[in-house]
Every structure is written in structure tokens, then in C-alpha cells.
């Protein structure tokens, strides 16, 4: 049986603001068996080509609304659930974005459901080209 697609193969791109490349984004799925409120997200650790991205430079977009990881801890509205099987967009603030060519991405999802006695972590890796 083939594993499910974690990353959207069409979702890797540089991000522009005011005509300048200011970061990159990718789309990926929650590695948990059900949808979650954003408040149980403890961290999304992004490593690109061996470079660990500071937590304050990582943002999550769900249902058209973007939150810092710190803001996610306060989001309990059902309007901004990350549902099982749906892609969320992670945007990384990184001056100049990513150079054209191949890249390796590693992302650790860290969530803490209230009914679990321990947090859950899943690492997802991908090779892609910009």
C-alpha cells in the first residue's frame, strides 16, 4: 500500500511582498488521525537544506487566515481547524527565499492533544525544486 501524500508537490514556492522575495512556502498535511484546533500545535520545526529556521519565522495558514506559531496556541475557533487530509500552508520568512534548484526540507510537527498523556511528534521530509 502506498503512503499518503504529505506534501503538495505543487505547493513549494518562493513568497514575494512588495516585489521582493521575502521567504518561501509549502503545503503539507497534518500527521494525526483527526482534525485539530490550532491551539494544540506546540511547534512546527522547519529545516531547509540543513538550516534550522527560527520559530518566530514560521507561520501557518489555515482556511485563509495566517498565524504565527505563538498565535496558534490561542486559536480555538472551529473556523480555523486543520482538518485531517487537508493541506495547510507553512510560510517561512527568509530574506531572498530559496535559490532556484533542488532543496531538502524536513519538518517536525509537534502537537499536544489534551486527552493524550504525551505530546505527538512526526517528522516529514521531502526533496523538491524551486
C-alpha positions in Angstrom: 0.0 0.0 0.0 1.4 3.4 -0.9 1.8 6.0 1.8 -0.4 9.1 1.6 1.0 12.3 0.0 2.2 14.5 2.9 3.5 17.5 0.9 1.6 19.0 -2.1 4.1 18.6 -5.0 2.8 21.9 -6.5 2.9 23.7 -3.1 6.6 24.6 -2.9 7.4 28.3 -3.9 9.1 31.5 -3.0 7.0 34.2 -1.5 7.1 37.9 -2.6 5.9 41.0 -0.8 6.1 44.4 -2.4 8.1 43.0 -5.3 10.8 41.4 -3.2 11.3 37.7 -2.3 10.9 37.5 1.4 10.6 33.8 2.1 9.2 30.5 0.9 6.1 28.4 1.5 5.0 24.8 1.2 1.8 22.9 1.7 1.5 19.8 3.9 -0.9 17.6 5.8 -1.3 17.1 9.5 0.2 13.8 10.6 -2.5 12.9 13.0 -5.6 10.7 12.6 -8.1 13.5 13.1 -8.5 17.3 12.6 -7.2 19.6 15.3 -7.7 23.1 16.6 -4.6 25.2 16.2 -4.3 25.6 19.9 -2.8 22.1 20.3 0.1 22.9 17.9 3.2 23.2 20.0 5.7 23.6 17.2 6.4 23.3 13.5 10.2 23.0 13.2 11.4 23.7 9.7 14.9 22.7 8.4 15.7 23.6 4.9 19.0 22.3 3.3 20.4 21.7 6.8 19.5 25.2 8.1 17.2 25.3 11.1 14.6 28.1 10.8 13.9 30.2 13.9 10.4 29.5 15.3 9.5 33.2 15.0 10.0 33.0 11.2 7.4 30.2 10.8 3.7 31.0 10.0 0.7 28.7 9.4 -2.2 29.4 7.1 -5.4 27.5 7.6 -8.7 28.4 5.9 -7.2 31.6 4.5 -6.0 33.0 7.9 -2.3 33.2 8.8 -1.0 32.8 12.3 2.5 32.8 14.0 3.2 29.6 15.9 2.8 31.6 19.1 -0.6 32.9 18.0 -1.7 29.3 17.1 -1.6 28.4 20.8 -4.6 30.8 21.4 -6.7 29.8 18.3 -9.6 27.6 19.4 -12.2 28.7 16.9 -13.7 25.9 14.8 -13.3 28.2 11.8 -9.5 27.6 11.8 -9.3 23.8 12.3 -6.6 21.9 10.5 -8.6 19.0 9.2 -7.3 15.5 8.5 -6.4 15.2 4.8 -6.3 18.9 4.1 -3.2 20.9 3.2 -2.2 23.8 5.4 0.4 26.3 4.1 3.6 27.0 6.1 5.3 30.2 5.2 8.9 30.8 6.3 10.2 34.4 6.5 13.7 34.2 4.9 15.2 37.1 3.0 15.7 36.2 -0.6 13.7 33.0 -0.3 15.2 29.9 -1.8 17.6 29.8 -4.8 16.4 28.1 -8.0 17.3 24.4 -7.9 16.9 21.3 -5.7 16.3 21.6 -1.9 15.7 19.2 1.0 13.0 20.0 3.6 12.5 18.4 6.9 9.5 19.4 9.1 8.7 18.3 12.6 5.1 18.6 13.6 4.6 18.7 17.4 1.1 18.7 18.8 -0.3 18.1 22.3 -3.9 16.8 22.4 -5.4 17.4 25.8 -6.6 13.8 26.1 -3.2 12.3 25.4 -0.7 11.7 28.2 2.2 12.8 26.0 2.8 15.1 23.0 2.9 13.7 19.5 5.7 14.4 17.0 6.1 13.4 13.4 8.9 14.3 11.1 8.2 14.7 7.4 10.9 15.1 4.7 10.8 16.0 1.0 13.1 16.8 -1.8 11.8 19.4 -4.3 12.9 22.1 -6.8 12.1 25.8 -7.0 
